[in-house]
Amino acid sequence: MPKATVNGIRLYYQVHGHGEPLVLIQGLGGGHEGWFFQTRAFRKVFKVIIFDNRGIARTDRSPEPYTIETMAHDTIGLMDHLGIEKAHILGMSLGGVVAQEIAIKHPARVRKLVLVCTLAQEAGIPAALPEPSKALEGKKSADVYELMEAIVSLAFNKRLYRMITVPMWRRQVKRLGVDGYLDQMEALSGHSTLDRLHLIESPTLVMTGTEDRIVPPRSSDEIAARIPNAKLLKVVGGSHAFFMEKRRRFNREILDFLVNF
């Protein structure tokens, strides 16, 4: 199992395919396996780098508080480990916040940027979700389970995906614990790129689903409006997890942007 020592931790990663490097950054609690459908499609054109974020699955958890900057440095450290000077960066949800930070702080390392179902600052939590402050302040496992199960359930619009994914998530959390999820939620708390988005220099695609119940599509409107010459694409009927539910459309749009735009 390949691991890189970066930024004080051992980070698990995989590399698939050949061509220009494409780094994929998962969302809250997501590991490399979440990119299964994208890896199969993208590796035909790109060298695809997928990994487990800090504190998730096979990557170490560190004792100090997480920040988005920390997670951005993890990604840059992995690129350094692999000898990658410049890559396309794709981040979804929390991973999209990390990708923004990379593009702002390390513009020379980013070819093209893809931001999926993400936000630029901590947004209001939909009423259907439990209040996350209980989990963050009390650090009670039961509160975190309740919050994360609600997030996973709302991430999918198709009943079939909810039936398959929620039980899988329950098994994963019981196996790995909740600490990594809490750490990542704390990293997002109070973070904002809103007033720095104009500093992004890379060609940027902002994607969202019109039926995203986790991060409102208006967040993508705001991001695209502030990044110079960003392209905004809304997928009708797309959920927060439309990279799985509508994977063919998702993969096609991203390949077209990275290859032809």
N, C-alpha and C positions, 0 to 999 in steps of 0.2 A: 504494500500500500504506500504510494508516494506521499511523503509529507515534507513540507518546507519549513525551516526554522525562520520565521519572519516576525519582526516586531514583538519579540519576547514570547512567542507561542509556536507550537508545532501545528501547522495548517495542512489539512488533507485536501488534495487536489487530483484532478484527472485532466489529461490532454487527449483530444481526439481530432484526427484529420490533419490536413496540411493547408498551407496558404497564409493569408494575412491573419494575425491573431485576433480572436474575438473572445473577450472575457465576459462571462455571464454572472451576475450577482443576484442571489435570491433574496426574497423578502423575509419578514419576521418569522424566525423559527425554521426557515427553509434550508434544506441542504442541497447538495449537488444532484441528488436523484430527482429533484423536482424539474430538472431540465431535460428529462428523458426524451420527450418529443422534439425538442429543439436540437439536442445534440445529434440525433439521427439525421435531421435535415441539414443542419448547418455545417457538419463536418465534411460534407461533399464539396464545400467551397472554401471553408476557413479552417484554421487551426483553432479549435474550440477549447477554451479553458474553463472548467467548472470546479467549484470547491465548496466546502462546508464553511460557513461563516464562523467567526469566533464564538466559542461556547456551544456550538451545535454539532451533533453527531460525532464525527471522528476528529474534529478540531478542538484543541485545548480551550478550556475556559481559564481566564486570568482573574486574579483576585481583585485587581483595581477596577474602579468604575469604568464602564465602556462609554465611548463617545462615538459619534459618527466619524469624526476625524481619525479615531483609532482604527475603525473598520476600513476607512479609505487607505490608511497607511498599510493595513494588512494586504489589501489588493495590490498596491504599488510594490510592496515587498515580495509578493508572489511573482509579479512581472519581472522584478529584478532577479529573483532566483532562477527564473526560466530564461533569462537573457532577452527579454522582450522590451525593447525600447519604447514602442508605440503600438497601441492596440485599439480596435473598436471596443467600446464599453457599452454593455447593455445591463441595465438594472431595473428590477421591478419592485414596486411598493417600497419597503424599507431599503432594498437594494438600489432603488432609483435615487433615494436620498444620498446614499453613499456614492453613487455614480456622479451626481451633481457636484459633490464635494471634490471628487477626483478631478473633474473637468475644470473646476474653479481654481483649485490649488496646484494642479499639475497639468496645465493645458498642453504642454509639449508631449505628454504621454498618451494623448487621446486622438485617434483618427476621427471616427464618427461616434456620436453619442445617441443612444436610444433609451428613453425614459418611459416606463410602462406603468400605468395605474399608480402614479406616485404623487407626492406632495412636496412643497417647498418649505412648509413650516407645520408644526404640530397643529392638526386641525381638530375641530369638534368631532367627538365620537358619535356615530349615529345612535339614535334613541334605542334602537333594537339591541345595542350592545350593553353589557354590564359596565358600570363605571370602573375604569382601570385603576383609579387611585387606591382602591382597596388593596388590589394586588401589589401595587408598587410600594405603598406605605406599610402595609401589614406583612407583606411577603408570605402570605398564606397560600399553600399549595392549592387548596380548594378554590380560592378566588382566581388563581391563575388558570386552573383547569376550566372554570366557568367562562372566563374571558376568552381563552384561546379556542374553546369548543365553539363559542358563539362566532368568533372571527372565521374559523374554518367553515362553519355552516353557511355563513352569509357570503363567503367568497365565491360560492358556486351557485349558478342559477338552475342548472340541470339536476333533477332529483337523482338521477343515476350517479352522478359524481358525488353528491352529498352522501349517498348510501355507501359508496366505496371509500371515500376519503376520510370521513369523520372517524369510522372505526380504525383506520390505519393510523390516523393522528393520535388517537387514544393510546394505542399500543406503543407508538414512538415516545410519547411523553412519559408513560410509565417506565419505559426502559431507560430514558436519558435524564429524566427529572425536569424541573421547571426553571432551574437557575439561569440557563442560557437565554430562555425567553424573557425572563425578568430583566436580565442585563441589557438585552437589545431594546426592550421597551424604554428602559431608563436612558439609553443612548439617544433615542428619538426625542425624549422629553425636553422641550425648550429649544431644540435645534432649529435653525432657520437658515435657508439660503436665499430667501425672497429678495433681499436687497443686494444680492451679489450675482444673481442670474445673468445680468447683462455682461458679466465678465467671461462667460462661456464663449469660446472661440470656435469650437468644433461644429461642423454641420450636425444638426440635432433633429431627431424624430421624436415627437411626444405622442404616445398612444394611450388611449383609454377605451373602456367599454361604456356604452351609454347606460347600462344597467348595473354599473359597479355600486354595490351597497356598502363597501368598506371605505374607499376613498372617493368622494364625490367627483364626477367628471369636471366640475368647475375648477378643481385643483389643476388639472391639465391645461384648461383654458388659461389660467393665470401663469403657469410656467411657460407655455408656448408664447404668450404675449411679451414676456420679459427676456427671453433668450433671442438674440439677434437672428433673424431669418429662420427661426425654427419652423418645422413642418408639423402641423397638428393633424392627427388622424383619429377619428372616433369610429369604433366598430359597433354598429347597431346591434343591440341585444347582448353585447359583451358583458361578462361579469368581471369581478376583480381577478378571477383566475381564467380569463379567456385565453390565455396562452396555452391552456389545456383544453378547455371546452371548444374553442374555435381555433385549434392549433394550425390547421391548414391555412386559414386566412392570416393568422398571426405570422407564421413562418414566411409566407409569400410576401407580405408587406415589408418585413424586415430585410429579407434577402434583396428585394427590389431596391430598398433604400441604400443598403450597404454596397451593392454592386453598381447600381445605375445612377443614383442621385448625386 
